[in-house]
Amino acid sequence: MTNQEQWIRSFEEATGRKPSPLEFKEGKEKGFLQSDIPQIAGISETLSDTPDQKYFEDRVSGSTLDDPNTDGFESKDQGTSATATNAQEEAIFYDVSDDSYFEAGTDHTEEVAVPESRPEASEELLYDVADEGYQEAKPEVHMPVAAPKTPVVKSNAPTSAPKANSRQAEWLQAFEHYVGRKPNPEEFKLGKSSDFDLRVINQFLANRAKVAKKPLTPMKKYAYIAGVIVAVLLVVGFLFGNHYYSRESVAKRYLKQYSSKVAERLDYEVWSDSTNPIKKSEISYLESTDQKAPELVALTTGSSMKEVGRKWLLFPDWKVAVTPADTTVTTNTEDIDVMINGKKWVRSDSDQFSKAIRLYPGTYQFTLSGKVGDQSVEASSKQALSGKQEVSLDINYLSFTVNSNVSDGDLYVGSKKIATLKDGMVDVSNLAVTKNAKIFVQKTFEDSSQLKSETYAIKDLQDGDTITLDAKGLLDRDTADYLVTAAYNKLDLYEDSHTTPDGLTEIFQGGTDNSMYQDVVNMIETNTTNAKNRPAESISFEDIDVTNVKQVGAKNYVIEFTVVNSFYYAYDSKFRNSGFYDDKTAWSVNAEYVGQSKGSDYSFNDYTDYRITGKASNSKLINREDTVN
């Protein structure tokens, strides 16, 4: 074995590692002297006070390695059993410099195995730095290792070799387990000095080696990224779904698409008693309804909505609960068709017919159509259904008389037109009716608006009765006369002060923008303040007379009237006369019912339920009476 190889081997045995490039270079410059190893490795101070210093010096000097017959604990000048047999001497400790101290026991009679020499490639350079990776390595700076502060406890008592070996092995195993690496020589000496007390290991835990994690492969990186993306999407999806499928969100979407067409609501609705979906066959008799949409607060509280299942196994499935109109229809007439909203439902098979049907809540027209004996019968009953209800279609035959203030209106029983009134009256004879039907008078105008009278239940009508069915808000001639007179009273106030009177909108809809008001005001100004020739001293409005009231809509009327506009001219120096010009004019205005009646106690204030909305035609001069002389 060459000096270089021997020096490297001794360095490894002394320090537990290979020399760095700088250490190797320094050893080479000093001729690979083994005595320089402690100084080069920076361990001379640490080992100077230990009891194994002599052994270390023997090892680095080559005396131990040169003699294969010696063990690792004594020199050539000492016997192999000098210390092993003396029980009063110090206990045997494993030398830190031993190259196999992590595996060896305390048997000091083992021979040191010296590895065979490698083939010599060259006497000049046997240690190739590049072979050990030094060519790329950075120089390491080795600071001297401070001596352990914990004193080495020595024992004069005899210690059995198996026990010491067991404590050492246990200590080494615990060190590797908790610190994560093997102890360096200084750490081992500290453990040895404390008789391998396991508590000593605690001070090395703070500096335990951290195992570097292996870099992730591209495949694993992509897998981790995909996993994170999926996790984020799942969280976002859960939060979105939790909001989208919440009770309030479903209620808002339901109200947003709420329509009079029942079929458009079914995706959000179920029957309240079974939570079953509402079938289209169950709404075949009701295509539309005039029901108003419920309030949001009504849907989000109480039992108006029900959770009928789960969406995507995670979110509640909220539906609007609809109370079915479970209806039982009866009739006392056999072999007659029963119609629901104009569609044939069933034909009665007895004079005590009764059958149930589930309907969507709403307004339905039930009609009996057929022949009873030789007479054609068509009786109907219109009813608003909700919840459990019975509809009786028993036929009765009645004669009665109807009076109404809708002078030319039509008489209806249920949805069927029976007759047309003439001068506000009609006689009905032997009419087939059902007891649940209602009777009323209705008139449809050119603008498609309808005026409907109060209703009367057939069940309260006796054969031969006379009933009155008046419509509310109907403008008569007297009320119209009060309205027009009140309008000219406001115009009189303007003529006195030439300022807008108070409470103008109580008569004229639109106030000063009303076309009738503007026409009269312009006439006043033209003949007084802005007169080009002779201004009138005053103007008054007399002999107001309503000649006709024509109803043109459910709430709209045309009032025709005449009025005398009286112009007074006073005597002055320029015009040496005085007198009146009395112009009688015909005019018509539009009026509208606004339904603000104050009650029957105000018998002369009925006109306050109406407003003049503007002129219906321009005024026309009928005649003039001149008294100016």
SVG drawing of the C-alpha trace seen along z (x, -y; Angstrom):
<svg xmlns="http://www.w3.org/2000/svg" viewBox="-143 -111 150 123">
<polyline fill="none" stroke="black" stroke-width="0.4" points="0.0,0.0 1.4,-3.4 1.8,-6.4 -1.1,-8.1 -3.5,-5.3 -2.4,-4.7 -2.8,-8.4 -6.4,-8.5 -7.3,-5.3 -6.0,-6.7 -7.8,-10.0 -11.1,-8.2 -10.6,-6.1 -9.7,-9.2 -12.6,-11.4 -15.2,-9.1 -15.2,-10.7 -13.1,-11.3 -10.7,-14.3 -11.9,-17.4 -9.9,-18.6 -8.2,-21.2 -7.4,-18.7 -6.0,-16.2 -3.9,-19.0 -2.5,-20.0 -1.7,-16.4 0.0,-15.9 2.1,-19.1 3.2,-17.7 4.2,-14.4 1.2,-12.4 2.5,-12.3 -0.1,-10.6 0.9,-12.6 -0.4,-15.7 -4.0,-14.3 -5.3,-15.7 -4.1,-19.2 -5.4,-19.0 -8.8,-17.6 -9.1,-20.1 -9.6,-17.5 -6.3,-17.8 -7.7,-20.0 -10.7,-17.7 -8.6,-14.5 -5.8,-15.9 -7.4,-15.3 -9.1,-12.0 -7.8,-8.7 -7.7,-7.4 -5.1,-9.9 -2.3,-7.4 -4.2,-4.9 -5.0,-7.6 -1.4,-8.5 -0.5,-4.8 -3.1,-4.4 -2.0,-7.4 1.6,-6.5 0.9,-3.2 2.0,-0.9 -1.4,0.7 -2.2,1.1 1.2,2.4 0.8,5.3 -2.2,7.4 -1.7,9.3 -2.6,6.3 -6.1,5.2 -7.5,1.7 -7.0,0.9 -3.2,1.4 0.2,0.7 2.9,3.2 4.5,2.8 1.5,3.8 -0.1,7.2 -3.5,8.1 -4.8,9.0 -3.2,6.3 -6.3,4.2 -9.0,6.8 -8.1,8.9 -7.6,6.1 -11.0,5.3 -9.7,2.3 -8.6,0.4 -10.9,-1.9 -13.9,-0.4 -13.3,0.4 -14.7,-2.3 -15.0,-2.0 -12.5,-4.3 -13.9,-7.0 -11.2,-6.5 -12.1,-2.9 -13.2,-2.6 -16.0,-0.2 -17.3,-1.6 -20.9,-1.6 -21.0,2.1 -18.3,3.5 -18.9,4.7 -16.5,4.5 -14.4,7.6 -10.9,6.2 -9.3,9.4 -10.7,8.9 -8.2,8.3 -8.3,5.2 -9.2,6.0 -6.9,4.2 -8.3,3.8 -6.2,5.0 -4.2,2.4 -5.6,1.3 -3.4,1.7 -0.9,-1.1 -1.5,-3.1 1.3,-5.5 3.7,-6.2 3.4,-9.9 -0.5,-10.1 -2.4,-7.3 -5.3,-9.3 -7.3,-10.8 -9.3,-13.8 -11.6,-13.6 -12.5,-10.0 -14.0,-11.1 -15.9,-14.0 -13.6,-16.7 -13.1,-18.3 -16.6,-19.8 -16.9,-20.2 -16.5,-23.5 -13.7,-23.8 -15.0,-23.1 -13.9,-25.2 -13.4,-23.0 -13.6,-24.7 -12.1,-23.0 -14.6,-21.0 -15.1,-22.3 -14.6,-19.8 -17.9,-18.6 -19.0,-20.5 -20.4,-17.4 -17.6,-15.9 -16.6,-12.4 -17.7,-10.2 -15.2,-7.5 -15.9,-4.5 -13.4,-2.4 -16.0,0.3 -15.7,3.4 -18.2,3.3 -19.1,6.4 -18.5,6.4 -21.9,7.7 -23.7,5.0 -21.5,2.2 -22.0,3.4 -25.8,3.6 -26.0,0.0 -23.8,-1.3 -25.9,0.5 -29.1,-0.8 -27.7,-4.4 -26.6,-4.2 -30.0,-2.9 -31.8,-5.6 -29.5,-8.3 -30.1,-7.3 -33.9,-7.0 -34.4,-10.4 -31.6,-12.5 -31.9,-10.9 -28.3,-10.1 -25.3,-8.3 -23.3,-10.2 -20.0,-11.9 -17.0,-11.0 -17.5,-13.9 -21.1,-13.0 -20.2,-9.4 -17.5,-10.4 -20.0,-12.5 -22.4,-9.5 -19.6,-7.3 -18.5,-9.6 -22.0,-9.5 -22.1,-5.7 -24.4,-5.9 -27.2,-7.7 -30.1,-8.1 -30.9,-11.6 -27.7,-12.9 -29.3,-12.5 -31.8,-15.3 -29.2,-18.0 -28.6,-16.9 -32.3,-16.9 -32.2,-20.6 -29.5,-20.0 -30.7,-16.8 -30.3,-16.4 -33.1,-17.2 -33.7,-14.6 -33.9,-16.3 -37.0,-15.5 -36.7,-13.9 -37.6,-16.3 -41.0,-15.7 -41.1,-14.1 -43.0,-16.1 -45.7,-13.5 -46.2,-13.9 -46.1,-17.7 -48.9,-17.6 -50.8,-15.2 -50.5,-17.5 -51.5,-20.6 -54.4,-18.7 -55.4,-17.6 -55.2,-21.2 -57.3,-22.4 -59.9,-19.7 -60.0,-20.5 -60.5,-24.2 -63.2,-23.5 -65.0,-21.2 -64.9,-23.9 -66.1,-26.6 -68.7,-24.2 -70.0,-23.4 -70.2,-27.0 -72.0,-27.9 -74.4,-25.0 -75.1,-25.7 -76.2,-29.2 -77.9,-28.3 -80.0,-25.6 -80.9,-27.5 -84.5,-28.1 -84.3,-31.8 -82.5,-31.5 -85.1,-28.9 -87.9,-31.2 -86.4,-34.2 -86.1,-32.2 -89.7,-31.0 -91.0,-34.5 -88.9,-35.8 -90.4,-33.3 -93.9,-33.4 -96.5,-33.6 -100.2,-33.3 -99.5,-30.2 -99.6,-27.4 -97.4,-25.0 -94.4,-27.4 -94.5,-27.1 -94.5,-23.3 -90.7,-22.8 -90.8,-24.6 -94.0,-23.2 -95.2,-20.0 -98.4,-18.9 -98.3,-20.0 -99.9,-16.7 -97.6,-14.3 -94.6,-16.3 -95.2,-14.6 -94.6,-16.6 -97.6,-18.2 -98.5,-16.4 -99.5,-18.3 -102.6,-16.1 -103.6,-17.6 -103.7,-21.1 -105.3,-20.3 -108.5,-22.2 -106.6,-25.3 -104.2,-26.8 -103.9,-30.1 -104.9,-31.7 -105.3,-35.3 -103.7,-34.4 -101.1,-36.9 -97.6,-35.8 -96.9,-35.2 -94.5,-37.4 -90.9,-36.3 -91.3,-36.4 -94.2,-34.1 -92.2,-31.6 -89.1,-31.7 -91.1,-31.1 -93.5,-28.5 -94.5,-25.5 -95.0,-27.2 -91.9,-25.4 -90.8,-21.9 -87.5,-20.0 -88.4,-17.0 -84.9,-15.5 -81.3,-16.2 -79.6,-17.8 -76.2,-16.1 -76.5,-14.2 -75.3,-17.4 -77.8,-20.2 -81.5,-20.4 -84.1,-20.3 -86.6,-23.0 -90.0,-23.1 -93.1,-25.4 -95.9,-23.5 -99.2,-23.9 -102.4,-22.9 -104.5,-20.9 -108.2,-21.8 -109.6,-18.4 -113.1,-18.9 -116.2,-16.8 -118.8,-17.5 -122.4,-16.5 -125.6,-16.9 -129.2,-15.7 -129.4,-15.3 -128.7,-12.1 -127.1,-11.7 -125.8,-15.2 -122.2,-16.3 -120.2,-17.9 -117.7,-20.5 -114.8,-22.1 -113.6,-25.4 -115.2,-24.4 -113.6,-20.9 -115.7,-17.8 -114.9,-16.0 -117.5,-13.3 -121.1,-12.4 -123.4,-11.9 -124.8,-8.4 -127.4,-8.9 -129.6,-11.6 -127.3,-11.4 -124.1,-11.7 -120.9,-12.5 -117.3,-12.3 -114.0,-13.7 -111.2,-15.4 -107.9,-16.9 -107.5,-20.4 -104.9,-23.1 -106.2,-26.0 -107.8,-28.7 -111.1,-29.8 -113.2,-27.2 -116.3,-27.3 -118.4,-24.1 -121.1,-23.7 -123.9,-21.1 -124.8,-20.7 -127.4,-18.5 -131.1,-17.8 -133.6,-17.2 -136.6,-15.7 -137.3,-17.9 -135.6,-21.0 -132.0,-21.9 -130.2,-22.7 -127.0,-24.6 -126.4,-25.6 -123.0,-26.8 -121.4,-27.7 -118.2,-29.7 -116.2,-29.1 -112.7,-29.9 -111.3,-26.6 -108.7,-26.1 -108.4,-23.1 -111.2,-20.6 -114.5,-21.8 -117.8,-20.6 -119.4,-21.9 -123.1,-21.3 -124.6,-21.3 -128.1,-20.5 -130.5,-22.1 -133.4,-24.3 -135.9,-26.1 -136.6,-29.7 -138.5,-32.8 -137.5,-36.3 -137.1,-40.0 -133.9,-42.1 -133.5,-45.9 -130.2,-47.7 -128.7,-51.1 -126.7,-49.6 -129.6,-50.4 -128.3,-48.4 -126.2,-45.8 -126.2,-42.0 -127.5,-39.6 -125.3,-36.6 -125.8,-33.5 -122.4,-32.1 -120.4,-32.6 -123.5,-32.3 -125.2,-35.3 -129.0,-35.0 -130.5,-38.3 -129.9,-42.0 -131.5,-44.7 -133.7,-47.3 -134.1,-50.6 -132.5,-48.9 -134.9,-45.9 -135.3,-42.3 -137.7,-39.4 -136.4,-35.8 -138.8,-32.8 -138.2,-29.1 -134.4,-29.3 -132.4,-26.2 -129.9,-27.2 -127.6,-25.6 -127.8,-26.7 -124.1,-27.6 -124.3,-29.9 -124.3,-33.7 -126.2,-36.2 -125.0,-39.7 -125.2,-42.5 -122.2,-43.4 -121.5,-45.8 -118.5,-45.7 -117.4,-49.0 -115.5,-49.8 -112.2,-50.1 -112.8,-46.5 -113.3,-47.7 -116.2,-46.1 -118.7,-47.5 -120.0,-44.9 -122.9,-45.2 -123.0,-43.6 -123.6,-39.8 -126.5,-37.8 -126.4,-34.1 -129.0,-31.9 -129.4,-30.0 -130.9,-33.2 -133.3,-33.7 -136.9,-32.4 -139.1,-31.7 -140.9,-35.0 -138.5,-37.4 -137.5,-40.8 -133.9,-41.8 -131.8,-45.0 -128.3,-44.7 -126.7,-48.1 -123.1,-49.0 -121.1,-51.1 -119.5,-54.3 -122.0,-54.9 -122.2,-58.6 -125.8,-59.9 -126.9,-63.2 -127.4,-64.9 -123.9,-64.0 -122.5,-65.1 -124.3,-68.5 -122.7,-68.9 -119.3,-68.1 -119.5,-70.7 -120.9,-73.3 -118.0,-72.8 -115.5,-73.2 -117.0,-76.6 -116.8,-77.7 -113.1,-77.2 -113.0,-79.2 -115.0,-82.0 -112.3,-82.2 -109.6,-82.6 -111.6,-85.3 -111.8,-87.3 -108.0,-87.2 -106.4,-86.0 -104.5,-83.4 -104.7,-79.7 -107.3,-78.7 -106.6,-76.2 -107.8,-72.6 -107.8,-72.7 -106.8,-69.0 -109.8,-68.0 -111.9,-68.8 -109.5,-69.0 -107.2,-66.1 -103.8,-67.4 -104.5,-70.8 -103.4,-73.8 -102.5,-71.4 -106.1,-70.3 -107.4,-71.3 -110.8,-72.4 -109.3,-74.6 -106.8,-76.1 -109.5,-76.9 -111.6,-78.8 -108.6,-80.7 -107.5,-81.8 -111.0,-83.1 -111.0,-85.1 -107.6,-86.6 -108.4,-87.4 -111.5,-89.4 -110.1,-91.1 -106.4,-91.8 -105.4,-91.1 -108.4,-92.6 -107.3,-94.6 -110.3,-96.9 -112.6,-97.1 -111.9,-94.9 -114.8,-93.4 -115.2,-94.6 -116.0,-91.0 -117.0,-87.6 -119.5,-85.2 -120.7,-81.7 -124.4,-81.1 -127.2,-78.6 -125.0,-75.5 -127.1,-72.5 -125.9,-68.9 -127.8,-67.6 -126.4,-64.1 -124.0,-61.6 -122.6,-58.9 -120.6,-56.1 -117.7,-55.2 -115.7,-52.9 -116.0,-51.0 -114.9,-54.3 -115.0,-56.8 -117.8,-59.2 -118.5,-62.1 -120.6,-64.9 -122.4,-67.2 -123.6,-70.6 -124.5,-74.2 -123.3,-77.3 -123.9,-81.1 -120.7,-83.2 -121.8,-86.7 -119.4,-89.6 -120.1,-92.9 -118.8,-96.1 -118.8,-99.2 -119.4,-102.9 -116.3,-105.0 -115.2,-108.1 -114.2,-106.3 -117.2,-104.0 -120.2,-105.9 -122.4,-102.8 -122.5,-99.8 -124.2,-96.4 -123.8,-92.6 -123.0,-90.2 -124.5,-86.8 -123.0,-84.1 -124.7,-80.6 -122.3,-77.9 -122.5,-74.1 -119.6,-72.0 -118.5,-68.5 -115.8,-67.2 -114.4,-63.9 -114.8,-62.6 -113.4,-59.6 -114.5,-57.7 -111.7,-57.6 -113.6,-55.8 -113.0,-58.3 -116.5,-58.5 -116.8,-59.8 -120.0,-57.8 -123.7,-58.3 -123.6,-61.1 -122.3,-63.4 -125.3,-63.4 -124.1,-66.5 -120.5,-65.5 -120.8,-62.4 -119.1,-64.4 -115.9,-64.1 -115.7,-60.5 -115.0,-61.9 -112.5,-64.1 -112.8,-66.1 -109.9,-64.8 -110.2,-67.4 -112.4,-68.7 -114.1,-66.2 -114.9,-68.9 -114.5,-72.6 -117.2,-75.0 -119.8,-76.2 -121.7,-79.5 -125.5,-78.8 -126.7,-82.4 -125.7,-85.9 -127.9,-88.3 -126.6,-92.0 -127.7,-94.4 -124.9,-97.0 -126.3,-100.4"/>
</svg>
